[in-house]
Amino acid sequence: GDAYKGDYAHFTLKEIYEQPETILKAGEKTTEAIEKTADYLKHSKNIYITGSGTSYNSALIAKQMLSKYAKIKVEPIMSSELQFSPDSIEENSILIAISQSGESADVLEAVKIAKKANCKIISIVNLLTSSLAREADVVIGMNCGPEIGVAATKSFTAQLVIIYKIVEKLNNSEIKINFDKISESVSKTLDKPIRIQIVAQKLKNISDIYVLGRGVHYPIAIEAALKLKELTYIHAEGIPGGELKHGPLALMDESVFVLIINPNDSTYSDTLTSAREIKARGAKIIGISDVESDVYDYWIEISKVEESMYPISEIIPIQLLSYYAALEKDTDPDYPRNLAKSVTVK
Ligand code: G6P
């Protein structure tokens, strides 16, 4: 009901604005489950990670983070695809299943297959009473409160926080995450939505938008494209920066907008080069970065944070942009057409 929206026009907006708090709360009271998870991951040869929609995009980030900061290899498999290659699951492995609702049919099916192969199930869920939580050997709660908007927002950043906590546990020293700092940087973005609202107006009549990123920013580009699709119905696609010349460059012209995810890390200069190549074809460039550049037609500033934390800080303005573009297009941001919050049938 309306009561729960408080002063916000939509649940989605409220949930976006809750993130400075939910980032801090995610993974609170889960120390034991995180320790158990770290222990399982250290002692297993094969580790798979699965989910649907946004939760699968978190799995893609987890793969990169675990590999980079904990030297642990995990294989992401989309839940809906796992059913078609059950043989790819080695006996006695670990399956990490990520699901906000814990009720997605595809995820539950993936878990069933893994259990048949004698795998241990580690779940990352928001609803602790869900089917997935019941099926799992280890349950890690996202602790971000009910999420009503169909497009996942605060549950995504909560999932990332939990992944960081697992990484931190495994890695011991190299990475020490300052969640207060990241929460602060998220607040900063949320406090100044004006620029984002101006860019949202420009998206009103476009039919294609691309999101480009390299390394860990590529899965964020995929998640960004998903948010734009769900909320605005604009055709949106994530592009891994280096692949531009292998196809997507053919699509660039004056009618196209491209979001460039370009924080000041090791991907920065290559991604800036990509932005220039795209701009030369007449497309409009929206830069998400802590560094300003003349290549951006519109610059959306994020705060400088520790390198591993950029994924959280860069998805926030994109969630807001998708929301405000939905308002421009007069679509319903909370309940996009044809979609459901959790898909409980196959
Ligand atoms: C549906 C929702 C998405 C969500 C996906 C997975 O498609 O519309 O927003 O990411 O399900 O949901 P889950 O509850 O398993 O994370």
Boltz pocket constraint, residues with backbone or C-beta under 6 A from the ligand:
constraints:
  - pocket:
      binder: B
      contacts: [[A, 52], [A, 53], [A, 54], [A, 55], [A, 98], [A, 99], [A, 100], [A, 101], [A, 102], [A, 103], [A, 104], [A, 107], [A, 149], [A, 150], [A, 151], [A, 152], [A, 339], [A, 340], [A, 341], [A, 342], [A, 343]]
      max_distance: 6.0
